[in-house]
Amino acid sequence: MVDLSRKNPFSLLLLIAAGLIFCFPNTLLATQTGLQIEIEKQRQRLSASDPEERREALMRLGSMRRAEASRAATAGLSDASPMVRAVAAKAILSMAPDESVSALTPLISDKDEFVRREAAYALGLTRSHNATQPLTNLLNDKEDGVRAAAAVGLGDIRDENAVVALSNILSQTSGKREKNVFVLRAAARSLGQIKSKAGVPALIAALSDEKLVEDIRREAASALGAIGDPSAVPALRAASSSPDPYLAQAAFKSLRKINP
């Protein structure tokens, strides 16, 4: 047998490379086949009689972070169990954003509060502007947790088209006044995430309203700093001398952002 490596030092490398070329497609195929087998296995578990097993299957599909696994998980969106439907809302997020929005939108009308809430959070995580209107609709939901989740989701998306609806929650100009503290805080924070100057008047009004709890006013102060509009300076200066040290600190930090 001829030792090619002695005659040509590159021969051995060429042989190794050739072997890799032939082996790599087989390895890739095996990996793909293994993934498909696992997806099919979890898909079959979605037909199990035990809702806990169906929930675990959806969690497994979601953890794969692959579009094909998320498409298999869409079957869980119509499951009889609210718990399973709620888990499915997060499991499908590896699909394209707009594809996820289309699959999730029917859940905003779900009869179960928990499902609507989880659907709202999931819609926000798509970061798709196509989810803005469904989430805006949920701001009128009868349940506090759903409205809060919708407000949080709109902040995640950062679509300026949501500013009016979020501002209305804070300004309390609508017929039904929002009373839930978390919803109000979420609206203020989301306006700061969107960073549109159109949200500044509502935030200034919330910051200056001494009838509001300090948590909401602090969130409004921080949001104004994130937006950075100089028109907020007078209100922030007034709040920086608040007897509440946390509000004063939030206002001072925002003033430094606007005018270092």
Secondary structure as GFF3:
##gff-version 3
##sequence-region A 1 260
A	DSSP	alpha_helix	4	7	.	.	.	ID=ss1
A	DSSP	alpha_helix	11	45	.	.	.	ID=ss2
A	DSSP	alpha_helix	51	63	.	.	.	ID=ss3
A	DSSP	alpha_helix	67	73	.	.	.	ID=ss4
A	DSSP	three_ten_helix	74	78	.	.	.	ID=ss5
A	DSSP	alpha_helix	82	91	.	.	.	ID=ss6
A	DSSP	alpha_helix	97	104	.	.	.	ID=ss7
A	DSSP	three_ten_helix	105	109	.	.	.	ID=ss8
A	DSSP	alpha_helix	113	125	.	.	.	ID=ss9
A	DSSP	three_ten_helix	129	131	.	.	.	ID=ss10
A	DSSP	alpha_helix	132	138	.	.	.	ID=ss11
A	DSSP	alpha_helix	144	157	.	.	.	ID=ss12
A	DSSP	three_ten_helix	160	162	.	.	.	ID=ss13
A	DSSP	alpha_helix	163	171	.	.	.	ID=ss14
A	DSSP	alpha_helix	181	194	.	.	.	ID=ss15
A	DSSP	three_ten_helix	197	199	.	.	.	ID=ss16
A	DSSP	alpha_helix	200	208	.	.	.	ID=ss17
A	DSSP	alpha_helix	214	227	.	.	.	ID=ss18
A	DSSP	three_ten_helix	230	232	.	.	.	ID=ss19
A	DSSP	alpha_helix	233	239	.	.	.	ID=ss20
A	DSSP	alpha_helix	245	258	.	.	.	ID=ss21
###
